[in-house]
Amino acid sequence: MTFEAWLGRLRNDGYLLCPASTAVPVELRAVRPDGWGLHLRCRGVHVRLGLYRPGRPAWQVPLRDRHVIPEEALELWEHRPLRQAADPGAGLPAGTRIVFTGAEDLPDHQLVFDGSREHGWRGHEAGLLRAPAAAEIFATLLAAAEPELDRWRPSVATAGGLRLSPASLSAAEAAPRKGAAVPSARVAASARPTVAAGADQARS
């Protein structure tokens, strides 16, 4: 499976993909059909999957002033809502990418595949992952994140049959858990990755 074929599968599943996603090293920014933003990064010996609650993903659009010569031009950006265009090629200029708004760009929840523990990686093996291996780890991490995402989905309350959403909960109840333990998900019979979870994982 090629990187483009993987992206094609995600599009078919309803994902909105960032046009700036790269195959080498694998870095993927996307928004799920339910509004959750995803940022997959393969660097060093770690594969990190950051999750951003609905409302945080946005288009980051480059602003260019034709009256300023390139050598003096500043890199300026503006954020636009995702609903502006479902297709980056429809009304959005080249260089547009998906970003996640909020303090310090930190994810609401993060999971980490530790290649040094699972496969004995010692250098930059994660950055050399091909699309099939990256897609497999991505699916594993996303499956492990489902319990956290379930906390934000509407559910039927036991009393009165009321439907609750994160907006209807108190701040303490609705805030994503940080540092919560997330069980590992099975990839193959011979490999059971260890998945660390939390929003405060150290970055490589």
ROSE-4610 file (N, C-alpha, C; in Angstrom, 1 decimal, always signed):
// ROSE-4610
residu = [M/M/M/T/T/T/F/F/F/E/E/E/A/A/A/W/W/W/L/L/L/G/G/G/R/R/R/L/L/L/R/R/R/N/N/N/D/D/D/G/G/G/Y/Y/Y/L/L/L/L/L/L/C/C/C/P/P/P/A/A/A/S/S/S/T/T/T/A/A/A/V/V/V/P/P/P/V/V/V/E/E/E/L/L/L/R/R/R/A/A/A/V/V/V/R/R/R/P/P/P/D/D/D/G/G/G/W/W/W/G/G/G/L/L/L/H/H/H/L/L/L/R/R/R/C/C/C/R/R/R/G/G/G/V/V/V/H/H/H/V/V/V/R/R/R/L/L/L/G/G/G/L/L/L/Y/Y/Y/R/R/R/P/P/P/G/G/G/R/R/R/P/P/P/A/A/A/W/W/W/Q/Q/Q/V/V/V/P/P/P/L/L/L/R/R/R/D/D/D/R/R/R/H/H/H/V/V/V/I/I/I/P/P/P/E/E/E/E/E/E/A/A/A/L/L/L/E/E/E/L/L/L/W/W/W/E/E/E/H/H/H/R/R/R/P/P/P/L/L/L/R/R/R/Q/Q/Q/A/A/A/A/A/A/D/D/D/P/P/P/G/G/G/A/A/A/G/G/G/L/L/L/P/P/P/A/A/A/G/G/G/T/T/T/R/R/R/I/I/I/V/V/V/F/F/F/T/T/T/G/G/G/A/A/A/E/E/E/D/D/D/L/L/L/P/P/P/D/D/D/H/H/H/Q/Q/Q/L/L/L/V/V/V/F/F/F/D/D/D/G/G/G/S/S/S/R/R/R/E/E/E/H/H/H/G/G/G/W/W/W/R/R/R/G/G/G/H/H/H/E/E/E/A/A/A/G/G/G/L/L/L/L/L/L/R/R/R/A/A/A/P/P/P/A/A/A/A/A/A/A/A/A/E/E/E/I/I/I/F/F/F/A/A/A/T/T/T/L/L/L/L/L/L/A/A/A/A/A/A/A/A/A/E/E/E/P/P/P/E/E/E/L/L/L/D/D/D/R/R/R/W/W/W/R/R/R/P/P/P/S/S/S/V/V/V/A/A/A/T/T/T/A/A/A/G/G/G/G/G/G/L/L/L/R/R/R/L/L/L/S/S/S/P/P/P/A/A/A/S/S/S/L/L/L/S/S/S/A/A/A/A/A/A/E/E/E/A/A/A/A/A/A/P/P/P/R/R/R/K/K/K/G/G/G/A/A/A/A/A/A/V/V/V/P/P/P/S/S/S/A/A/A/R/R/R/V/V/V/A/A/A/A/A/A/S/S/S/A/A/A/R/R/R/P/P/P/T/T/T/V/V/V/A/A/A/A/A/A/G/G/G/A/A/A/D/D/D/Q/Q/Q/A/A/A/R/R/R/S/S/S]
num = [1/1/1/2/2/2/3/3/3/4/4/4/5/5/5/6/6/6/7/7/7/8/8/8/9/9/9/10/10/10/11/11/11/12/12/12/13/13/13/14/14/14/15/15/15/16/16/16/17/17/17/18/18/18/19/19/19/20/20/20/21/21/21/22/22/22/23/23/23/24/24/24/25/25/25/26/26/26/27/27/27/28/28/28/29/29/29/30/30/30/31/31/31/32/32/32/33/33/33/34/34/34/35/35/35/36/36/36/37/37/37/38/38/38/39/39/39/40/40/40/41/41/41/42/42/42/43/43/43/44/44/44/45/45/45/46/46/46/47/47/47/48/48/48/49/49/49/50/50/50/51/51/51/52/52/52/53/53/53/54/54/54/55/55/55/56/56/56/57/57/57/58/58/58/59/59/59/60/60/60/61/61/61/62/62/62/63/63/63/64/64/64/65/65/65/66/66/66/67/67/67/68/68/68/69/69/69/70/70/70/71/71/71/72/72/72/73/73/73/74/74/74/75/75/75/76/76/76/77/77/77/78/78/78/79/79/79/80/80/80/81/81/81/82/82/82/83/83/83/84/84/84/85/85/85/86/86/86/87/87/87/88/88/88/89/89/89/90/90/90/91/91/91/92/92/92/93/93/93/94/94/94/95/95/95/96/96/96/97/97/97/98/98/98/99/99/99/100/100/100/101/101/101/102/102/102/103/103/103/104/104/104/105/105/105/106/106/106/107/107/107/108/108/108/109/109/109/110/110/110/111/111/111/112/112/112/113/113/113/114/114/114/115/115/115/116/116/116/117/117/117/118/118/118/119/119/119/120/120/120/121/121/121/122/122/122/123/123/123/124/124/124/125/125/125/126/126/126/127/127/127/128/128/128/129/129/129/130/130/130/131/131/131/132/132/132/133/133/133/134/134/134/135/135/135/136/136/136/137/137/137/138/138/138/139/139/139/140/140/140/141/141/141/142/142/142/143/143/143/144/144/144/145/145/145/146/146/146/147/147/147/148/148/148/149/149/149/150/150/150/151/151/151/152/152/152/153/153/153/154/154/154/155/155/155/156/156/156/157/157/157/158/158/158/159/159/159/160/160/160/161/161/161/162/162/162/163/163/163/164/164/164/165/165/165/166/166/166/167/167/167/168/168/168/169/169/169/170/170/170/171/171/171/172/172/172/173/173/173/174/174/174/175/175/175/176/176/176/177/177/177/178/178/178/179/179/179/180/180/180/181/181/181/182/182/182/183/183/183/184/184/184/185/185/185/186/186/186/187/187/187/188/188/188/189/189/189/190/190/190/191/191/191/192/192/192/193/193/193/194/194/194/195/195/195/196/196/196/197/197/197/198/198/198/199/199/199/200/200/200/201/201/201/202/202/202/203/203/203/204/204/204]
x = [+0.8/+0.0/+0.9/+0.6/+1.3/+0.7/+1.5/+1.0/-0.3/-0.3/-1.5/-2.7/-2.4/-3.5/-4.1/-3.2/-3.7/-4.6/-4.1/-4.9/-6.3/-6.2/-7.5/-8.5/-8.0/-8.8/-9.4/-8.6/-9.1/-10.2/-9.9/-11.0/-12.3/-12.2/-13.4/-14.1/-13.4/-14.0/-14.5/-14.4/-14.9/-14.0/-12.7/-11.7/-11.4/-11.2/-10.7/-9.2/-8.5/-7.0/-6.3/-5.2/-4.4/-3.5/-3.5/-2.7/-1.2/-0.8/+0.6/+1.1/+0.3/+0.7/+1.9/+2.8/+4.0/+4.2/+4.8/+5.1/+6.4/+7.4/+8.8/+9.3/+9.4/+8.8/+7.3/+6.6/+5.2/+4.7/+3.9/+3.2/+1.8/+0.8/-0.5/-1.4/-2.0/-3.0/-4.3/-5.4/-6.7/-7.8/-9.0/-10.2/-11.1/-11.5/-12.4/-13.8/-14.7/-16.1/-16.8/-16.4/-17.0/-16.4/-15.5/-14.9/-13.6/-13.2/-11.9/-10.8/-9.8/-8.6/-7.5/-6.7/-5.7/-4.4/-3.3/-2.0/-1.0/-0.6/+0.3/+1.7/+2.6/+4.0/+4.9/+5.8/+6.7/+8.1/+8.7/+10.0/+10.9/+12.2/+13.0/+12.6/+12.3/+11.9/+10.4/+9.7/+8.3/+7.4/+6.2/+5.1/+4.0/+3.7/+2.8/+1.5/+0.4/-0.9/-1.6/-1.7/-2.4/-3.8/-4.7/-6.1/-6.6/-7.4/-7.9/-9.4/-10.0/-11.5/-12.1/-13.4/-14.1/-14.1/-14.0/-13.9/-12.5/-11.5/-10.1/-9.5/-9.8/-9.2/-9.7/-8.7/-9.1/-8.1/-8.5/-7.6/-6.6/-5.3/-4.4/-4.0/-4.3/-4.2/-3.1/-2.1/-1.0/-1.5/-1.0/-1.4/-0.1/-0.3/+0.9/+0.6/+1.5/+1.4/+2.2/+1.6/+2.4/+3.2/+2.9/+3.7/+5.0/+5.2/+6.4/+7.3/+8.6/+9.5/+9.7/+9.9/+10.1/+11.1/+12.2/+13.2/+12.8/+11.8/+11.4/+10.0/+9.4/+8.1/+8.1/+7.1/+7.0/+6.0/+6.1/+5.2/+4.0/+2.9/+1.7/+0.6/-0.2/-1.3/-2.5/-3.6/-4.9/-5.7/-6.5/-7.3/-8.7/-9.1/-10.5/-11.2/-12.5/-13.2/-13.2/-13.2/-13.1/-14.3/-15.4/-16.6/-16.5/-15.5/-15.4/-15.3/-14.6/-14.4/-14.0/-14.8/-14.4/-13.2/-13.0/-11.8/-10.8/-9.6/-8.6/-8.4/-8.7/-8.6/-9.7/-10.8/-11.9/-11.9/-11.2/-11.2/-10.2/-9.3/-8.2/-6.9/-6.1/-4.8/-3.8/-2.8/-1.7/-1.0/-0.6/+0.1/-0.9/-2.2/-3.2/-3.0/-3.1/-2.9/-3.9/-4.1/-4.9/-4.1/-4.6/-3.9/-4.9/-4.4/-5.3/-5.1/-6.2/-6.2/-6.2/-5.7/-5.7/-4.3/-4.3/-3.0/-1.9/-0.8/+0.4/+0.3/-0.8/-1.0/-0.9/-1.1/-1.1/-2.3/-2.2/-3.4/-4.2/-5.5/-6.3/-6.0/-5.5/-5.2/-4.1/-3.1/-2.0/-1.6/-1.3/-0.9/+0.4/+1.3/+2.7/+3.0/+3.5/+4.0/+5.5/+6.1/+7.5/+8.2/+8.9/+9.6/+10.8/+11.4/+12.6/+12.2/+11.0/+10.6/+10.0/+9.3/+8.7/+9.6/+10.5/+11.3/+12.8/+13.2/+14.6/+15.2/+14.4/+14.8/+15.8/+16.8/+17.8/+18.1/+17.6/+17.9/+16.7/+16.5/+15.4/+14.6/+14.4/+13.6/+12.2/+11.6/+10.2/+10.1/+11.1/+11.0/+11.2/+11.6/+11.8/+10.7/+9.6/+8.5/+7.8/+7.5/+6.7/+5.2/+4.5/+3.0/+2.3/+2.6/+1.8/+2.1/+3.3/+3.6/+3.1/+3.2/+2.6/+1.1/+0.5/-1.0/-1.4/-0.6/-1.0/-0.8/+0.2/+0.4/-0.7/-1.0/-2.0/-3.4/-3.7/-5.0/-4.9/-3.8/-3.6/-3.8/-3.2/-3.3/-4.7/-5.3/-6.7/-7.7/-7.5/-8.3/-8.2/-6.9/-6.7/-7.3/-7.5/-8.0/-9.5/-10.2/-11.6/-12.3/-11.8/-12.5/-12.5/-11.4/-11.4/-12.3/-12.4/-13.3/-14.8/-15.0/-16.4/-16.9/-16.0/-16.5/-17.1/-16.8/-17.2/-18.4/-18.8/-19.9/-21.3/-22.3/-23.6/-24.0/-24.6/-25.0/-26.4/-27.1/-28.3/-28.1/-28.6/-28.4/-29.3/-28.9/-29.7/-31.0/-31.0/-32.3/-32.9/-34.2/-35.0/-34.7/-33.7/-33.4/-32.8/-32.3/-31.7/-30.4/-30.2/-28.9/-28.0/-26.8/-25.8/-24.7/-24.1/-23.0/-21.9/-20.7/-19.7/-20.1/-20.9/-21.3/-22.2/-23.0/-23.9/-23.3/-22.1/-21.4/-20.7/-20.4/-19.6/-18.2/-17.4/-16.1/-15.2/-15.4/-14.6/-15.0/-16.3/-16.7/-16.3/-16.3/-16.1/-14.6/-13.8/-12.3/-11.7/-11.0/-10.3/-9.3/-9.3/-8.4/-6.9/-6.0/-4.6/-3.8/-3.0/-2.2/-3.0/-4.2/-4.9/-4.3/-4.4/-3.8/-4.7/-4.1/-4.9/-4.3/-5.2/-4.7/-4.1/-3.1/-2.6/-3.6/-3.5/-4.3/-3.5/-4.1/-3.4/-3.2/-2.0/-1.7/-1.6/-0.8/-0.7/-0.4/-0.5/-0.3/+1.1/+2.1/+3.4/+3.8/+3.0/+3.3/+2.2/+2.4/+1.4/+2.1/+1.9/+2.6/+2.2/+3.2/+2.9/+2.4/+1.3/+0.8/+0.7/+1.5/+1.4/+0.4/-0.3/-1.3/-1.2/-1.7/-1.7/-1.4/-1.8/-1.6/-0.3/+0.5/+1.7/+2.9/+2.8/+3.9/+5.1/+6.3/+7.4/+7.6/+7.9/+8.0/+9.4/+9.6/+10.9/+11.5]
y = [-1.2/+0.0/+1.2/+2.2/+3.4/+4.4/+5.5/+6.6/+7.2/+7.4/+7.9/+7.0/+5.7/+4.7/+4.8/+4.9/+5.0/+6.3/+7.4/+8.6/+8.4/+7.7/+7.5/+6.7/+5.7/+4.9/+5.8/+6.7/+7.6/+8.5/+9.1/+9.9/+9.2/+7.9/+7.1/+6.9/+6.9/+6.8/+8.1/+9.2/+10.4/+11.4/+11.1/+11.9/+13.2/+14.3/+15.5/+15.5/+15.5/+15.4/+16.7/+16.9/+18.1/+17.9/+18.8/+18.7/+18.7/+19.2/+19.2/+17.9/+16.9/+15.6/+15.0/+14.4/+13.9/+12.4/+11.8/+10.3/+10.0/+10.9/+10.6/+11.9/+11.9/+11.0/+11.1/+10.1/+10.1/+11.1/+12.1/+13.0/+13.3/+13.0/+13.1/+14.0/+15.0/+15.8/+15.6/+15.3/+15.0/+15.3/+15.3/+15.5/+14.4/+13.7/+12.6/+13.1/+12.2/+12.6/+13.1/+12.7/+13.2/+14.5/+15.1/+16.4/+16.3/+15.2/+15.1/+15.3/+16.1/+16.3/+15.3/+14.9/+13.9/+14.4/+14.2/+14.6/+13.4/+12.7/+11.6/+12.0/+11.8/+12.1/+10.9/+10.6/+9.5/+10.2/+10.2/+10.8/+10.0/+10.0/+9.3/+7.8/+7.4/+6.1/+6.0/+7.1/+7.2/+7.6/+7.0/+7.4/+8.0/+9.3/+10.0/+10.3/+10.1/+10.4/+11.4/+12.7/+13.7/+13.8/+13.9/+14.1/+15.4/+16.1/+17.5/+17.5/+17.9/+17.9/+18.7/+18.3/+19.1/+20.6/+21.4/+22.8/+23.4/+22.6/+23.0/+23.0/+22.0/+22.0/+23.2/+23.8/+24.9/+24.9/+25.6/+25.8/+26.9/+26.8/+27.8/+28.2/+29.5/+29.9/+31.0/+30.8/+31.8/+33.1/+34.2/+35.5/+36.1/+36.5/+37.0/+38.4/+39.3/+40.7/+40.8/+41.0/+41.1/+42.4/+43.3/+44.6/+44.5/+43.4/+43.2/+42.2/+42.6/+41.7/+40.4/+39.3/+38.0/+38.0/+38.7/+38.8/+39.5/+40.4/+41.1/+40.6/+39.6/+39.2/+38.4/+38.7/+38.0/+36.8/+35.7/+34.6/+34.9/+35.2/+35.6/+34.5/+34.2/+33.2/+33.7/+33.2/+33.4/+32.1/+32.0/+30.7/+30.9/+29.9/+29.9/+28.6/+28.7/+27.5/+26.4/+25.1/+24.0/+24.0/+24.5/+24.4/+25.3/+26.1/+27.0/+26.2/+25.0/+24.2/+22.8/+21.8/+20.4/+20.0/+20.6/+20.3/+21.4/+21.2/+22.3/+22.9/+22.3/+22.9/+23.8/+23.8/+24.6/+25.9/+26.9/+28.3/+28.5/+27.5/+27.7/+27.7/+28.7/+28.8/+27.7/+27.6/+26.6/+27.0/+26.0/+26.1/+26.1/+26.0/+25.8/+24.5/+24.5/+23.3/+23.2/+22.1/+21.9/+22.2/+23.0/+23.2/+23.1/+23.1/+22.9/+24.1/+24.9/+26.1/+25.7/+26.7/+26.4/+26.8/+26.7/+27.1/+26.2/+26.7/+26.0/+24.9/+24.8/+23.7/+22.3/+22.2/+20.9/+20.1/+18.8/+17.9/+17.8/+17.5/+17.2/+15.8/+14.9/+13.5/+13.1/+12.3/+11.9/+10.4/+9.7/+8.3/+8.1/+7.3/+7.1/+5.7/+5.3/+4.0/+4.1/+3.3/+3.4/+2.3/+2.7/+1.7/+1.1/+1.9/+1.4/+0.2/+0.3/-0.8/-2.0/-1.7/-2.8/-3.5/-2.7/-3.3/-3.0/-2.4/-2.1/-1.0/-0.1/+1.0/+1.9/+2.4/+3.2/+4.6/+4.8/+6.1/+6.8/+6.7/+7.4/+6.5/+5.3/+4.3/+4.7/+5.4/+5.8/+6.7/+7.6/+8.5/+7.8/+6.5/+5.7/+4.8/+4.8/+3.9/+4.1/+3.0/+3.1/+3.2/+3.5/+3.7/+2.6/+1.3/+0.2/+0.1/+0.2/+0.1/+1.2/+2.5/+3.6/+3.5/+3.0/+2.9/+1.9/+0.8/-0.2/+0.4/+1.1/+1.7/+2.8/+3.5/+4.5/+3.9/+2.8/+2.1/+1.6/+1.1/+0.6/+1.7/+2.8/+4.0/+4.5/+4.6/+5.1/+4.2/+2.9/+2.0/+2.1/+2.3/+2.5/+3.8/+4.8/+6.1/+6.1/+5.1/+5.1/+5.3/+4.7/+5.0/+6.5/+7.2/+8.6/+9.3/+9.0/+9.6/+9.4/+8.2/+7.8/+8.8/+9.3/+10.2/+11.5/+11.8/+13.1/+12.8/+11.6/+11.3/+11.4/+11.9/+11.9/+10.6/+10.5/+9.2/+9.4/+8.3/+8.4/+8.3/+9.2/+9.2/+8.1/+7.6/+6.5/+7.1/+8.3/+8.9/+9.8/+9.5/+10.4/+10.2/+9.5/+9.3/+10.5/+11.4/+12.7/+12.4/+13.1/+12.9/+14.0/+13.5/+14.5/+14.6/+15.8/+16.1/+16.8/+16.9/+17.6/+19.0/+19.7/+21.0/+21.1/+20.0/+19.9/+19.5/+19.0/+18.6/+19.7/+19.6/+20.5/+20.5/+21.6/+21.7/+20.5/+20.1/+19.0/+17.7/+17.5/+16.3/+16.2/+17.3/+17.3/+17.4/+17.9/+18.0/+16.7/+16.6/+15.4/+15.0/+13.7/+13.2/+13.3/+13.6/+13.8/+12.7/+11.9/+10.9/+9.7/+9.5/+8.3/+7.1/+6.0/+4.7/+4.2/+3.9/+3.4/+2.0/+1.0/-0.3/-0.5/-1.3/-1.6/-2.3/-2.1/-2.8/-3.7/-4.9/-5.9/-5.5/-5.7/-5.5/-6.8/-7.7/-9.0/-10.0/-11.2/-12.2/-12.1/-11.6/-11.6/-10.2/-9.2/-7.9/-7.2/-6.8/-6.1/-4.8/-3.7/-2.4/-1.9/-1.3/-0.6/+0.8/+1.3/+2.6/+3.4/+4.5/+5.4/+6.5/+7.0/+7.9/+9.1/+10.3/+11.5/+12.7/+13.9/+15.1/+15.7/+15.2/+15.8/+15.0/+14.1/+13.3/+14.2/+13.8/+14.6/+14.4/+15.4/+15.3/+15.0/+14.2/+13.9/+15.0]
z = [+0.0/+0.0/+0.0/-0.9/-1.0/+0.0/+0.2/+1.1/+0.5/-0.8/-1.5/-1.4/-1.5/-1.3/+0.1/+1.1/+2.4/+2.6/+2.1/+2.2/+1.5/+0.3/-0.4/+0.5/+1.2/+2.1/+3.2/+3.8/+4.8/+4.2/+3.0/+2.4/+2.2/+1.8/+1.6/+2.9/+4.0/+5.4/+5.9/+5.1/+5.5/+6.2/+6.2/+6.8/+5.9/+6.5/+5.9/+6.1/+5.0/+5.1/+4.8/+5.5/+5.3/+4.1/+3.1/+1.9/+2.2/+3.4/+3.8/+4.4/+4.5/+5.0/+4.2/+4.8/+4.1/+4.3/+3.3/+3.3/+4.0/+3.9/+4.4/+5.1/+6.4/+7.3/+7.3/+7.8/+7.8/+8.8/+8.3/+9.2/+8.6/+9.4/+8.9/+9.8/+9.2/+9.9/+9.2/+10.1/+9.5/+10.5/+10.0/+10.9/+10.6/+11.6/+11.5/+11.2/+10.7/+10.4/+11.7/+12.9/+14.1/+14.6/+13.9/+14.2/+15.0/+15.4/+16.2/+15.2/+15.6/+14.8/+15.2/+14.2/+14.5/+13.9/+14.7/+14.2/+14.5/+13.4/+13.6/+13.1/+14.0/+13.7/+14.0/+13.0/+13.1/+13.2/+14.3/+14.5/+15.5/+15.3/+16.2/+16.4/+17.6/+17.9/+18.3/+18.1/+18.6/+17.5/+17.6/+16.7/+17.6/+17.5/+18.4/+17.6/+18.3/+17.8/+18.8/+18.3/+19.1/+18.7/+19.6/+19.3/+19.9/+19.0/+19.3/+19.2/+20.3/+20.4/+19.2/+18.9/+17.8/+18.2/+17.1/+17.3/+17.2/+17.5/+17.5/+16.1/+15.2/+13.9/+13.0/+12.2/+11.4/+10.2/+9.1/+8.0/+8.4/+8.1/+8.2/+6.8/+6.4/+5.1/+5.0/+4.1/+3.9/+3.3/+3.8/+3.3/+2.6/+1.4/+0.6/+0.1/+0.3/-0.2/-1.4/-2.6/-3.8/-3.9/-3.0/-3.0/-2.2/-1.6/-0.8/-1.5/-1.7/-2.5/-1.6/-2.2/-1.5/-0.3/-0.6/+0.5/+1.7/+1.6/+2.8/+3.3/+2.6/+3.0/+4.3/+5.1/+6.4/+6.1/+6.9/+6.8/+7.6/+7.0/+7.7/+7.4/+8.4/+8.2/+8.9/+8.4/+9.1/+9.2/+10.2/+10.4/+9.9/+9.2/+8.6/+9.1/+9.2/+9.7/+8.6/+9.1/+8.2/+7.3/+7.7/+6.9/+5.6/+5.5/+4.4/+3.1/+3.1/+1.9/+2.4/+1.9/+2.2/+1.4/+0.3/-0.6/-0.6/-0.1/-0.1/-1.4/-2.5/-3.8/-4.2/-3.4/-3.7/-2.9/-3.5/-2.9/-1.8/-1.6/-0.6/-1.3/-1.1/-1.8/-1.5/-2.4/-2.1/-0.8/-0.1/+1.2/+2.3/+2.1/+3.2/+3.9/+5.2/+5.9/+7.1/+7.7/+8.9/+10.1/+11.0/+12.3/+13.4/+14.6/+15.8/+16.7/+16.9/+17.7/+19.2/+20.0/+21.4/+22.0/+23.3/+24.0/+23.6/+23.1/+22.8/+21.9/+21.2/+20.2/+20.8/+22.1/+22.7/+22.5/+22.3/+22.1/+23.3/+23.2/+24.3/+24.9/+24.0/+24.4/+23.4/+24.0/+23.1/+23.4/+22.4/+22.6/+21.9/+22.4/+21.9/+21.7/+20.5/+20.2/+20.4/+21.4/+21.7/+21.0/+19.9/+19.1/+19.7/+20.7/+21.4/+22.2/+22.8/+23.7/+22.9/+21.8/+21.0/+20.1/+19.4/+18.4/+18.6/+19.7/+19.9/+19.1/+18.6/+17.8/+18.6/+18.0/+18.8/+18.1/+16.9/+16.2/+15.7/+14.4/+13.7/+12.9/+13.4/+12.6/+12.4/+13.3/+13.1/+11.9/+11.7/+10.5/+9.2/+9.2/+8.0/+7.7/+8.6/+8.4/+7.0/+6.4/+5.1/+5.5/+4.5/+4.7/+5.3/+4.9/+5.5/+7.0/+7.4/+8.8/+9.6/+9.1/+9.7/+9.9/+8.8/+8.8/+9.9/+10.1/+11.0/+12.5/+12.7/+14.0/+14.3/+13.3/+13.4/+13.8/+13.1/+13.5/+14.9/+15.3/+16.7/+17.7/+17.5/+18.4/+18.4/+17.3/+17.2/+17.9/+17.8/+18.5/+20.0/+20.5/+21.9/+22.4/+21.5/+21.9/+22.0/+21.5/+21.4/+22.8/+23.9/+25.2/+25.5/+25.2/+25.4/+24.6/+23.3/+22.4/+22.8/+23.3/+23.7/+24.8/+25.6/+26.7/+26.1/+24.8/+24.2/+23.3/+23.1/+22.2/+23.0/+22.3/+23.0/+23.5/+24.7/+25.2/+26.0/+26.2/+26.8/+28.3/+29.1/+30.5/+31.1/+32.2/+32.8/+33.4/+33.8/+34.4/+33.3/+33.0/+32.1/+30.7/+30.3/+28.8/+28.2/+28.9/+28.4/+27.6/+26.5/+25.8/+26.3/+26.7/+27.2/+26.1/+26.1/+25.2/+26.1/+25.6/+26.4/+26.8/+25.9/+26.2/+27.4/+27.7/+28.8/+30.1/+30.1/+31.3/+31.9/+33.2/+33.9/+33.4/+33.6/+33.1/+33.6/+34.9/+35.5/+34.8/+34.5/+33.9/+32.4/+31.7/+30.3/+29.9/+30.8/+30.4/+30.1/+29.0/+28.7/+29.8/+30.0/+31.0/+30.5/+31.4/+31.0/+31.8/+31.0/+31.7/+32.0/+31.4/+31.7/+31.0/+31.7/+31.1/+30.0/+28.9/+27.7/+27.4/+27.3/+27.0/+25.6/+25.5/+24.2/+23.3/+22.0/+21.1/+20.2/+19.9/+19.2/+17.7/+17.2/+15.8/+15.1/+15.7/+15.1/+16.3/+16.0/+17.1/+17.7/+16.9/+17.4/+17.9/+17.8/+18.2/+19.0/+20.2/+21.0/+21.5/+20.7/+21.1/+22.4/+23.1/+24.3/+24.0/+24.4/+24.1/+25.4/+25.4/+26.5/+26.2/+27.1/+26.9/+27.8/+27.3/+28.1/+27.2/+27.6/+26.9/+27.2/+28.1/+28.5/+28.2/+27.2/+26.8/+26.3/+26.6/+26.1/+24.6/+23.9/+22.4/+22.0/+20.9/+20.5/+19.7]
